[in-house]
């Protein structure tokens, strides 16, 4: 019998993907890989969603958060090298799949990719070979996050609190090393405690490495150079944003993109 594993991120899209997979298949399981950098409300949503869908949930983790991974690797993750994604998400998930799915050819992995991210679907199957890959939100008729909202209302499940604050996803506490200037500006206002923690942790890594490194880049003047979160915050607070790309929100692709 074909086994179906939904990569359940704790977001609305993967919740809808799980519901659609359950409608079509019998042997469906939710797999959540914990970065230990998550918003607390994510865990409430995980288990309420699992219970509502009556689907088993596997909650796995490396055990470290992203900052410990950066420290152990002596490298500060960024948009170009998001090693936290590879170590805490992809490698852990791959090991679980290899240990629990005896026949990869009879195992399908499902991702919550909708039509707005269809460009990602070409690379994903190659990344997860030899497992089969599918995208329930792209089945006819196409589904999107509005359908997820209706499904949550039907089950009486409150969406994760980060969405209420305007977050584009529910991963890593609302931030991501792949996030752009616009995303970090949002975080400074919407989740200031999380921004402050990231600012502090980034500075600790700079001191640890003794290097001028940063999560973000300043590309003004045709030159790419690091801009620390402290410097970024200073520019936002001083309304000195002319050199910032505040339309760049970046993206979160932990389970679906290569480094």
Phi and psi restraints in degrees (value plus and minus 20) as a CYANA .aco file:
   2 UNK   PHI     -87.8   -47.8
   2 UNK   PSI     114.3   154.3
   3 UNK   PHI    -120.4   -80.4
   3 UNK   PSI     119.8   159.8
   4 UNK   PHI    -143.3  -103.3
   4 UNK   PSI      98.5   138.5
   5 UNK   PHI    -134.2   -94.2
   5 UNK   PSI      98.3   138.3
   6 UNK   PHI    -113.6   -73.6
   6 UNK   PSI     101.5   141.5
   7 UNK   PHI     -93.1   -53.1
   7 UNK   PSI      78.4   118.4
   8 UNK   PHI    -115.8   -75.8
   8 UNK   PSI      83.7   123.7
   9 UNK   PHI    -101.9   -61.9
   9 UNK   PSI     -37.3     2.7
  10 UNK   PHI      77.0   117.0
  10 UNK   PSI     -10.4    29.6
  11 UNK   PHI    -126.8   -86.8
  11 UNK   PSI     153.3   193.3
  12 UNK   PHI     -90.6   -50.6
  12 UNK   PSI     -55.9   -15.9
  13 UNK   PHI     -85.8   -45.8
  13 UNK   PSI     -62.9   -22.9
  14 UNK   PHI     -90.6   -50.6
  14 UNK   PSI     -48.6    -8.6
  15 UNK   PHI     -83.0   -43.0
  15 UNK   PSI     -65.8   -25.8
  16 UNK   PHI     -85.8   -45.8
  16 UNK   PSI     -60.0   -20.0
  17 UNK   PHI     -79.4   -39.4
  17 UNK   PSI     -60.2   -20.2
  18 UNK   PHI     -84.5   -44.5
  18 UNK   PSI     -63.0   -23.0
  19 UNK   PHI     -83.3   -43.3
  19 UNK   PSI     -61.5   -21.5
  20 UNK   PHI     -88.0   -48.0
  20 UNK   PSI     -59.6   -19.6
  21 UNK   PHI     -83.1   -43.1
  21 UNK   PSI     -59.2   -19.2
  22 UNK   PHI     -84.9   -44.9
  22 UNK   PSI     -56.0   -16.0
  23 UNK   PHI     -82.9   -42.9
  23 UNK   PSI     -50.3   -10.3
  24 UNK   PHI    -118.5   -78.5
  24 UNK   PSI     -50.1   -10.1
  25 UNK   PHI    -145.8  -105.8
  25 UNK   PSI     142.2   182.2
  26 UNK   PHI    -112.6   -72.6
  26 UNK   PSI     -71.4   -31.4
  27 UNK   PHI    -111.4   -71.4
  27 UNK   PSI      65.0   105.0
  28 UNK   PHI    -139.5   -99.5
  28 UNK   PSI     116.7   156.7
  29 UNK   PHI    -156.6  -116.6
  29 UNK   PSI     123.7   163.7
  30 UNK   PHI    -117.7   -77.7
  30 UNK   PSI     111.1   151.1
  31 UNK   PHI    -138.9   -98.9
  31 UNK   PSI      94.5   134.5
  32 UNK   PHI    -131.8   -91.8
  32 UNK   PSI     104.5   144.5
  33 UNK   PHI    -126.9   -86.9
  33 UNK   PSI      95.1   135.1
  34 UNK   PHI    -110.7   -70.7
  34 UNK   PSI     103.8   143.8
  35 UNK   PHI    -105.1   -65.1
  35 UNK   PSI     -24.6    15.4
  36 UNK   PHI      40.2    80.2
  36 UNK   PSI       1.8    41.8
  37 UNK   PHI    -146.4  -106.4
  37 UNK   PSI       3.4    43.4
  38 UNK   PHI    -109.4   -69.4
  38 UNK   PSI     138.6   178.6
  39 UNK   PHI     -90.8   -50.8
  39 UNK   PSI     120.7   160.7
  40 UNK   PHI     -79.1   -39.1
  40 UNK   PSI     -53.3   -13.3
  41 UNK   PHI     -90.5   -50.5
  41 UNK   PSI     -36.9     3.1
  42 UNK   PHI     -79.3   -39.3
  42 UNK   PSI     -59.8   -19.8
  43 UNK   PHI     -88.3   -48.3
  43 UNK   PSI     -58.0   -18.0
  44 UNK   PHI     -78.7   -38.7
  44 UNK   PSI     -66.2   -26.2
  45 UNK   PHI     -84.3   -44.3
  45 UNK   PSI     -62.2   -22.2
  46 UNK   PHI     -72.4   -32.4
  46 UNK   PSI     -72.1   -32.1
  47 UNK   PHI     -98.4   -58.4
  47 UNK   PSI     -52.2   -12.2
  48 UNK   PHI     -85.8   -45.8
  48 UNK   PSI     -60.7   -20.7
  49 UNK   PHI     -86.4   -46.4
  49 UNK   PSI     -63.9   -23.9
  50 UNK   PHI     -80.4   -40.4
  50 UNK   PSI     -63.6   -23.6
  51 UNK   PHI     -85.6   -45.6
  51 UNK   PSI     -62.5   -22.5
  52 UNK   PHI     -84.5   -44.5
  52 UNK   PSI     -60.2   -20.2
  53 UNK   PHI    -102.4   -62.4
  53 UNK   PSI     -30.0    10.0
  54 UNK   PHI      35.4    75.4
  54 UNK   PSI      28.0    68.0
  55 UNK   PHI    -142.2  -102.2
  55 UNK   PSI     119.7   159.7
  56 UNK   PHI     -86.3   -46.3
  56 UNK   PSI     123.4   163.4
  57 UNK   PHI    -139.7   -99.7
  57 UNK   PSI     104.6   144.6
  58 UNK   PHI    -121.2   -81.2
  58 UNK   PSI     100.7   140.7
  59 UNK   PHI    -130.3   -90.3
  59 UNK   PSI      86.0   126.0
  60 UNK   PHI    -140.9  -100.9
  60 UNK   PSI     140.0   180.0
  61 UNK   PHI    -182.8  -142.8
  61 UNK   PSI     131.7   171.7
  62 UNK   PHI     -89.5   -49.5
  62 UNK   PSI     -56.6   -16.6
  63 UNK   PHI      91.4   131.4
  63 UNK   PSI     -39.5     0.5
  64 UNK   PHI    -119.1   -79.1
  64 UNK   PSI     137.3   177.3
  65 UNK   PHI    -113.2   -73.2
  65 UNK   PSI     158.6   198.6
  66 UNK   PHI     -84.8   -44.8
  66 UNK   PSI     -53.3   -13.3
  67 UNK   PHI     -90.5   -50.5
  67 UNK   PSI     -55.4   -15.4
  68 UNK   PHI     -88.6   -48.6
  68 UNK   PSI     -55.8   -15.8
  69 UNK   PHI     -83.1   -43.1
  69 UNK   PSI     -63.9   -23.9
  70 UNK   PHI     -82.1   -42.1
  70 UNK   PSI     -62.3   -22.3
  71 UNK   PHI     -84.9   -44.9
  71 UNK   PSI     -66.0   -26.0
  72 UNK   PHI     -84.8   -44.8
  72 UNK   PSI     -54.4   -14.4
  73 UNK   PHI    -107.4   -67.4
  73 UNK   PSI     -28.7    11.3
  74 UNK   PHI      32.5    72.5
  74 UNK   PSI      30.2    70.2
  75 UNK   PHI    -177.4  -137.4
  75 UNK   PSI     112.2   152.2
  76 UNK   PHI    -109.3   -69.3
  76 UNK   PSI      96.0   136.0
  77 UNK   PHI     -80.1   -40.1
  77 UNK   PSI     130.7   170.7
  78 UNK   PHI    -173.4  -133.4
  78 UNK   PSI    -195.3  -155.3
  79 UNK   PHI     -82.2   -42.2
  79 UNK   PSI     -52.2   -12.2
  80 UNK   PHI    -101.7   -61.7
  80 UNK   PSI     -52.0   -12.0
  81 UNK   PHI    -153.3  -113.3
  81 UNK   PSI      59.5    99.5
  82 UNK   PHI    -104.9   -64.9
  82 UNK   PSI      48.4    88.4
  83 UNK   PHI     -83.0   -43.0
  83 UNK   PSI     -40.3    -0.3
  84 UNK   PHI     -81.5   -41.5
  84 UNK   PSI     -58.7   -18.7
  85 UNK   PHI     -82.3   -42.3
  85 UNK   PSI     -67.8   -27.8
  86 UNK   PHI     -84.8   -44.8
  86 UNK   PSI     -66.7   -26.7
  87 UNK   PHI     -97.5   -57.5
  87 UNK   PSI     -66.8   -26.8
  88 UNK   PHI    -108.7   -68.7
  88 UNK   PSI     -37.3     2.7
  89 UNK   PHI    -134.8   -94.8
  89 UNK   PSI     -84.2   -44.2
  90 UNK   PHI     -88.2   -48.2
  90 UNK   PSI     -69.0   -29.0
  91 UNK   PHI     -86.1   -46.1
  91 UNK   PSI     -60.0   -20.0
  92 UNK   PHI     -85.0   -45.0
  92 UNK   PSI     -63.8   -23.8
  93 UNK   PHI     -84.7   -44.7
  93 UNK   PSI     -62.3   -22.3
  94 UNK   PHI     -81.3   -41.3
  94 UNK   PSI     -62.4   -22.4
  95 UNK   PHI     -83.9   -43.9
  95 UNK   PSI     -59.1   -19.1
  96 UNK   PHI     -85.0   -45.0
  96 UNK   PSI     -65.5   -25.5
  97 UNK   PHI     -80.1   -40.1
  97 UNK   PSI     -66.3   -26.3
  98 UNK   PHI     -83.1   -43.1
  98 UNK   PSI     -52.6   -12.6
  99 UNK   PHI    -101.9   -61.9
  99 UNK   PSI     -45.8    -5.8
 100 UNK   PHI    -135.5   -95.5
 100 UNK   PSI     -28.0    12.0
 101 UNK   PHI    -138.2   -98.2
 101 UNK   PSI      79.0   119.0
 102 UNK   PHI     -82.5   -42.5
 102 UNK   PSI     -52.8   -12.8
 103 UNK   PHI    -144.3  -104.3
 103 UNK   PSI      78.7   118.7
 104 UNK   PHI     -75.7   -35.7
 104 UNK   PSI     -54.4   -14.4
 105 UNK   PHI     -86.7   -46.7
 105 UNK   PSI     -39.2     0.8
 106 UNK   PHI    -127.5   -87.5
 106 UNK   PSI       0.8    40.8
 107 UNK   PHI    -143.4  -103.4
 107 UNK   PSI     107.2   147.2
 108 UNK   PHI    -132.5   -92.5
 108 UNK   PSI     110.4   150.4
 109 UNK   PHI    -120.6   -80.6
 109 UNK   PSI     110.6   150.6
 110 UNK   PHI    -130.5   -90.5
 110 UNK   PSI     116.2   156.2
 111 UNK   PHI    -141.7  -101.7
 111 UNK   PSI     126.4   166.4
 112 UNK   PHI    -105.7   -65.7
 112 UNK   PSI      39.8    79.8
 113 UNK   PHI    -117.4   -77.4
 113 UNK   PSI     106.6   146.6
 114 UNK   PHI    -126.1   -86.1
 114 UNK   PSI    -194.7  -154.7
 115 UNK   PHI     -82.5   -42.5
 115 UNK   PSI     -43.8    -3.8
 116 UNK   PHI     -93.9   -53.9
 116 UNK   PSI     -34.8     5.2
 117 UNK   PHI    -139.3   -99.3
 117 UNK   PSI       3.0    43.0
 118 UNK   PHI     -81.3   -41.3
 118 UNK   PSI     -42.4    -2.4
 119 UNK   PHI     -83.1   -43.1
 119 UNK   PSI     -39.2     0.8
 120 UNK   PHI    -101.5   -61.5
 120 UNK   PSI     -34.5     5.5
 121 UNK   PHI     -93.1   -53.1
 121 UNK   PSI     -36.3     3.7
 122 UNK   PHI     -93.1   -53.1
 122 UNK   PSI     -58.5   -18.5
 123 UNK   PHI    -105.0   -65.0
 123 UNK   PSI     -47.6    -7.6
 124 UNK   PHI     -80.3   -40.3
 124 UNK   PSI     -68.3   -28.3
 125 UNK   PHI     -77.9   -37.9
 125 UNK   PSI     -58.5   -18.5
 126 UNK   PHI     -84.1   -44.1
 126 UNK   PSI     -56.6   -16.6
 127 UNK   PHI     -87.3   -47.3
 127 UNK   PSI     -51.5   -11.5
 128 UNK   PHI    -126.6   -86.6
 128 UNK   PSI      -7.8    32.2
 129 UNK   PHI     -74.2   -34.2
 129 UNK   PSI     118.0   158.0
 130 UNK   PHI    -114.6   -74.6
 130 UNK   PSI      -9.5    30.5
 131 UNK   PHI     -92.2   -52.2
 131 UNK   PSI     128.5   168.5
 132 UNK   PHI     -95.7   -55.7
 132 UNK   PSI     130.4   170.4
 133 UNK   PHI    -151.3  -111.3
 133 UNK   PSI     120.0   160.0
 134 UNK   PHI    -164.7  -124.7
 134 UNK   PSI     145.0   185.0
 135 UNK   PHI    -153.9  -113.9
 135 UNK   PSI      70.0   110.0
 136 UNK   PHI     -76.5   -36.5
 136 UNK   PSI     -51.0   -11.0
 137 UNK   PHI     -91.5   -51.5
 137 UNK   PSI     -31.8     8.2
 138 UNK   PHI    -119.4   -79.4
 138 UNK   PSI     -19.2    20.8
 139 UNK   PHI     -88.2   -48.2
 139 UNK   PSI     131.9   171.9
 140 UNK   PHI     -97.8   -57.8
 140 UNK   PSI     114.7   154.7
 141 UNK   PHI     -94.8   -54.8
 141 UNK   PSI     127.6   167.6
 142 UNK   PHI     -78.6   -38.6
 142 UNK   PSI     125.2   165.2
 143 UNK   PHI    -138.3   -98.3
 143 UNK   PSI     137.5   177.5
 144 UNK   PHI    -166.3  -126.3
 144 UNK   PSI    -191.0  -151.0
 145 UNK   PHI     -86.6   -46.6
 145 UNK   PSI     -43.1    -3.1
 146 UNK   PHI     -85.6   -45.6
 146 UNK   PSI     -56.7   -16.7
 147 UNK   PHI     -85.5   -45.5
 147 UNK   PSI     -56.3   -16.3
 148 UNK   PHI     -84.3   -44.3
 148 UNK   PSI     -60.1   -20.1
 149 UNK   PHI     -81.5   -41.5
 149 UNK   PSI     -61.9   -21.9
 150 UNK   PHI     -85.9   -45.9
 150 UNK   PSI     -57.6   -17.6
 151 UNK   PHI     -87.6   -47.6
 151 UNK   PSI     -61.3   -21.3
 152 UNK   PHI     -81.5   -41.5
 152 UNK   PSI     -62.1   -22.1
 153 UNK   PHI     -82.9   -42.9
 153 UNK   PSI     -58.4   -18.4
 154 UNK   PHI     -82.7   -42.7
 154 UNK   PSI     -59.6   -19.6
 155 UNK   PHI    -106.6   -66.6
 155 UNK   PSI     -28.0    12.0
 156 UNK   PHI      51.1    91.1
 156 UNK   PSI      12.5    52.5
 157 UNK   PHI    -122.3   -82.3
 157 UNK   PSI     108.3   148.3
 158 UNK   PHI     -95.5   -55.5
 158 UNK   PSI     113.7   153.7
 159 UNK   PHI     -85.1   -45.1
 159 UNK   PSI     135.5   175.5
 160 UNK   PHI     -73.6   -33.6
 160 UNK   PSI     121.9   161.9
 161 UNK   PHI     -82.0   -42.0
 161 UNK   PSI     -48.1    -8.1
 162 UNK   PHI     -82.5   -42.5
 162 UNK   PSI     -52.5   -12.5
 163 UNK   PHI     -84.2   -44.2
 163 UNK   PSI     -57.2   -17.2
 164 UNK   PHI     -81.0   -41.0
 164 UNK   PSI     -49.0    -9.0
 165 UNK   PHI    -108.2   -68.2
 165 UNK   PSI     -23.1    16.9
 166 UNK   PHI      80.5   120.5
 166 UNK   PSI      -9.8    30.2
 167 UNK   PHI     -89.2   -49.2
 167 UNK   PSI     124.3   164.3
 168 UNK   PHI    -100.3   -60.3
 168 UNK   PSI     -34.8     5.2
 169 UNK   PHI    -172.5  -132.5
 169 UNK   PSI     154.5   194.5
 170 UNK   PHI    -139.4   -99.4
 170 UNK   PSI      17.9    57.9
 171 UNK   PHI    -133.3   -93.3
 171 UNK   PSI     133.6   173.6
 172 UNK   PHI      27.8    67.8
 172 UNK   PSI      21.9    61.9
 173 UNK   PHI      48.7    88.7
 173 UNK   PSI      -6.6    33.4
 174 UNK   PHI      82.4   122.4
 174 UNK   PSI     -23.4    16.6
 175 UNK   PHI    -142.7  -102.7
 175 UNK   PSI    -199.1  -159.1
 176 UNK   PHI    -189.9  -149.9
 176 UNK   PSI     123.4   163.4
 177 UNK   PHI     -87.5   -47.5
 177 UNK   PSI     -32.9     7.1
 178 UNK   PHI    -112.7   -72.7
 178 UNK   PSI     -20.5    19.5
 179 UNK   PHI     -89.8   -49.8
 179 UNK   PSI     130.8   170.8
 180 UNK   PHI    -115.8   -75.8
 180 UNK   PSI    -195.7  -155.7
 181 UNK   PHI     -78.7   -38.7
 181 UNK   PSI     -61.0   -21.0
 182 UNK   PHI     -82.2   -42.2
 182 UNK   PSI     -59.2   -19.2
 183 UNK   PHI     -86.0   -46.0
 183 UNK   PSI     -64.4   -24.4
 184 UNK   PHI     -88.8   -48.8
 184 UNK   PSI     -51.6   -11.6
 185 UNK   PHI     -83.6   -43.6
 185 UNK   PSI     -64.3   -24.3
 186 UNK   PHI     -78.2   -38.2
 186 UNK   PSI     -65.2   -25.2
 187 UNK   PHI     -82.9   -42.9
 187 UNK   PSI     -58.0   -18.0
 188 UNK   PHI     -78.5   -38.5
 188 UNK   PSI     -55.6   -15.6
 189 UNK   PHI    -109.3   -69.3
 189 UNK   PSI     -63.8   -23.8
 190 UNK   PHI    -102.1   -62.1
 190 UNK   PSI     -58.4   -18.4
 191 UNK   PHI    -153.1  -113.1
 191 UNK   PSI      46.6    86.6
 192 UNK   PHI     -80.5   -40.5
 192 UNK   PSI     -53.4   -13.4
 193 UNK   PHI     -85.5   -45.5
 193 UNK   PSI     -60.1   -20.1
 194 UNK   PHI     -87.1   -47.1
 194 UNK   PSI     -62.7   -22.7
 195 UNK   PHI     -79.1   -39.1
 195 UNK   PSI     -64.9   -24.9
 196 UNK   PHI     -81.8   -41.8
 196 UNK   PSI     -59.1   -19.1
 197 UNK   PHI     -84.1   -44.1
 197 UNK   PSI     -65.0   -25.0
 198 UNK   PHI     -83.4   -43.4
 198 UNK   PSI     -59.7   -19.7
 199 UNK   PHI     -81.0   -41.0
 199 UNK   PSI     -64.0   -24.0
 200 UNK   PHI     -86.0   -46.0
 200 UNK   PSI     -65.4   -25.4
 201 UNK   PHI     -85.1   -45.1
 201 UNK   PSI     -57.3   -17.3
 202 UNK   PHI     -82.6   -42.6
 202 UNK   PSI     -64.1   -24.1
 203 UNK   PHI     -84.7   -44.7
 203 UNK   PSI     -57.5   -17.5
 204 UNK   PHI     -81.4   -41.4
 204 UNK   PSI     -59.2   -19.2
 205 UNK   PHI     -87.6   -47.6
 205 UNK   PSI     -58.4   -18.4
 206 UNK   PHI     -81.0   -41.0
 206 UNK   PSI     -62.3   -22.3
 207 UNK   PHI     -88.7   -48.7
 207 UNK   PSI     -60.2   -20.2
 208 UNK   PHI     -81.3   -41.3
 208 UNK   PSI     -62.6   -22.6
 209 UNK   PHI    -108.0   -68.0
 209 UNK   PSI     -37.9     2.1
 210 UNK   PHI      41.4    81.4
 210 UNK   PSI      20.3    60.3
 211 UNK   PHI    -161.2  -121.2
 211 UNK   PSI     133.2   173.2
 212 UNK   PHI    -104.6   -64.6
 212 UNK   PSI      58.2    98.2
 213 UNK   PHI    -137.6   -97.6
 213 UNK   PSI     137.6   177.6
 214 UNK   PHI    -178.5  -138.5
 214 UNK   PSI     139.0   179.0
 215 UNK   PHI     -90.1   -50.1
 215 UNK   PSI     -62.7   -22.7
 216 UNK   PHI    -115.1   -75.1
 216 UNK   PSI     142.2   182.2
 217 UNK   PHI    -143.5  -103.5
 217 UNK   PSI     123.9   163.9
 218 UNK   PHI    -124.1   -84.1
 218 UNK   PSI      94.4   134.4
 219 UNK   PHI    -127.7   -87.7
 219 UNK   PSI       0.8    40.8
 220 UNK   PHI     -90.3   -50.3
 220 UNK   PSI     133.0   173.0
 221 UNK   PHI      49.1    89.1
 221 UNK   PSI      -2.7    37.3
 222 UNK   PHI      55.0    95.0
 222 UNK   PSI      -8.7    31.3
 223 UNK   PHI    -144.4  -104.4
 223 UNK   PSI     116.6   156.6
 224 UNK   PHI    -120.3   -80.3
 224 UNK   PSI     101.4   141.4
 225 UNK   PHI    -163.6  -123.6
 225 UNK   PSI     137.0   177.0
 226 UNK   PHI     -86.5   -46.5
 226 UNK   PSI     123.9   163.9
 227 UNK   PHI    -150.3  -110.3
 227 UNK   PSI      96.5   136.5
 228 UNK   PHI     -90.1   -50.1
 228 UNK   PSI     142.2   182.2
 229 UNK   PHI     -85.5   -45.5
 229 UNK   PSI     -50.8   -10.8
 230 UNK   PHI     -84.6   -44.6
 230 UNK   PSI     -65.0   -25.0
 231 UNK   PHI     -85.4   -45.4
 231 UNK   PSI     -60.9   -20.9
 232 UNK   PHI     -81.1   -41.1
 232 UNK   PSI     -66.9   -26.9
 233 UNK   PHI     -80.0   -40.0
 233 UNK   PSI     -62.1   -22.1
 234 UNK   PHI     -79.8   -39.8
 234 UNK   PSI     -59.6   -19.6
 235 UNK   PHI     -87.9   -47.9
 235 UNK   PSI     -60.5   -20.5
 236 UNK   PHI     -85.2   -45.2
 236 UNK   PSI     -66.5   -26.5
 237 UNK   PHI     -86.2   -46.2
 237 UNK   PSI     -51.1   -11.1
 238 UNK   PHI    -108.7   -68.7
 238 UNK   PSI     -18.6    21.4
 239 UNK   PHI      36.8    76.8
 239 UNK   PSI      12.6    52.6
 240 UNK   PHI    -120.0   -80.0
 240 UNK   PSI      49.4    89.4
 241 UNK   PHI    -127.5   -87.5
 241 UNK   PSI     -10.9    29.1
 242 UNK   PHI     -80.1   -40.1
 242 UNK   PSI     -48.6    -8.6
 243 UNK   PHI    -117.4   -77.4
 243 UNK   PSI     -14.5    25.5
 244 UNK   PHI    -120.6   -80.6
 244 UNK   PSI     128.0   168.0
 245 UNK   PHI    -119.2   -79.2
 245 UNK   PSI      63.5   103.5
 246 UNK   PHI     -99.8   -59.8
 246 UNK   PSI     -19.8    20.2
 247 UNK   PHI    -111.4   -71.4
 247 UNK   PSI     -26.4    13.6
 248 UNK   PHI    -111.6   -71.6
 248 UNK   PSI      88.4   128.4
 249 UNK   PHI    -115.5   -75.5
 249 UNK   PSI     -32.8     7.2
 250 UNK   PHI      48.3    88.3
 250 UNK   PSI    -176.5  -136.5
 251 UNK   PHI    -179.5  -139.5
 251 UNK   PSI     146.4   186.4
 252 UNK   PHI    -141.8  -101.8
 252 UNK   PSI      94.8   134.8
 253 UNK   PHI    -153.1  -113.1
 253 UNK   PSI      21.4    61.4
 254 UNK   PHI     -72.1   -32.1
 254 UNK   PSI     -64.7   -24.7
 255 UNK   PHI    -116.8   -76.8
 255 UNK   PSI     -19.6    20.4
 256 UNK   PHI    -150.9  -110.9
 256 UNK   PSI     -29.9    10.1
 257 UNK   PHI    -136.2   -96.2
 257 UNK   PSI     128.5   168.5
 258 UNK   PHI    -100.0   -60.0
 258 UNK   PSI     140.4   180.4
